[in-house]
């Protein structure tokens, strides 16, 4: 009976570990905000998750394709770079429940905010804030399937 209980316990621990691994990687892929005004690719590099800006209605010229320059960047050396393709989300780390300790750069304003993220069902939620998460804004995202 003890061997059966130990086997059950080990299977349960393995299942929980596999579930956490699946949830941890659930953030990876291409996402579009529910307002359909920005797209980002989330990827893992080392132990952190990052996001590359693929498109945004505030970061492209009126033709909808040509990238604007990063004119509001506080670093003068970066103001001539194209916004599309920059890694604007950095530092997210999986804590077993959600992604924490990240930073999100907002090119139109030139400001960087702390952030955290989580995935629920088929949605990705990104909360940006300054200092206290309670005083922030959450944006909901859905998986983007290119047409």
N, C-alpha and C positions, 0 to 999 in steps of 0.2 A: 504494500500500500504506500509506503514512504517513497519507493522508487517511482510509482505512478504520480504522486504529488510533486516530486522533484521534476519529473519529465514535463508535467503540465505547467509548472512554474517556469521552466526554461523555455518552453514553447511560447508562453505568454510574454516573457521578456523579449524574445526574438521578434514576435509580432509587433510589439510596441516599438521596438527599435526600427523595424522595417517601415512602420507607419510614419515615424518621425523623419526617416530618410526621405520618404515620398513627399511629405509635407514640406520639408526643407527645400527640395528642388522644385516645388510647385511654382515658385516665383519666376523661374527661368523661362525665357521666351519673349515674344513680341506682344506688347500690350498697347491698347489705345484707351485714352481717357473716355469715360462715359459721355462726356460732352463732345467727343470726337474732334478735339482741338490740339491734341498732341499724341505722338507715338514714340515709344521707347522700347529698346531691346534690353532685357535684363539677362546678365550672364554672371558666371562665377569666375573669379580670378583669385587663386590661392584660397584663403579662408573667408574672403569677403565677396559680397554681391555688389555689382555695379550696373549702371544703366546708361546706355548710349542713346542720345537724342537722334531719332530717325526723321521726324517731321513735326512741325508745330505751326499753327496759323500765325503766331506772333514772331516767328523766327525765319519766315520765308518772305521773299519779295511778292508783290501782287500777282506774279505769274503762278504762284503756288508751288514752285519747284526750286527756284534759286535761293540759296541760303543768304541770310543777312549776315553781317559781320557782328562780332561780339563787342560792340562799341561801349557798352556799359560796364565791361569788366573792370574791376578795381586795379588789375595789373595791366598797365599801359602796353606792355609787350604782347598781350593776348588780344588786344582790341582789333587787330587786323585779321584774326582767324575767322573762318567760317563757323557758324554755330552748329549747323547740321553735322552730325558725326561726333560731336564732343561727348565725353563721358561726364554727364552732369550729376549722376547719382553715384556716390562712393561710400565705402566704409560700412555697409550693412553687414551685420553678423547675425547668424541664427543662434538664438538663445534657448532653443528647444520648444518654443511656443510661437515666437514672432521674430522679425528681423529688426535689430536695434542698432543704435550708435552710428547711424548713417548721416550723410550730408547731401543736400540737394541744392544745386546751383540753378538759379533762375536767370537765364541770359537777358530777357527783356529789362529786368531791374538791376542786374549785376549783383544781386544779393545771394548769399548762401545761408541756408537754413538747416538746422538739425532735422532729422527725420527718423521715422520708424515705419515699418510696413508689416502687413499680414495678408494671408490668403484665406478667404472663406468661400467655400463652394467653388464657383468658377470666377470669382472676383478677386482682384488685387487691390488693396487699399494702401495708400501712401499718405502719411500724415507729416506735414512739415510744421515746424514750430521754432520759436526762439526761446531757449531756456526751459520752458515748461510745456510739456505736451498738451496740457489742458488748454493752453492759449495758442492753438494752432488751427490748421485747416486740413481736412482729409479729402483726398480726391480718389474716386472709385475708377477702376480700370477693368476692361474686358479684353480677352484674347483677341488679337488682331489677325484676321485671315486676309491676306492680300487678294485683291480681285483679279 
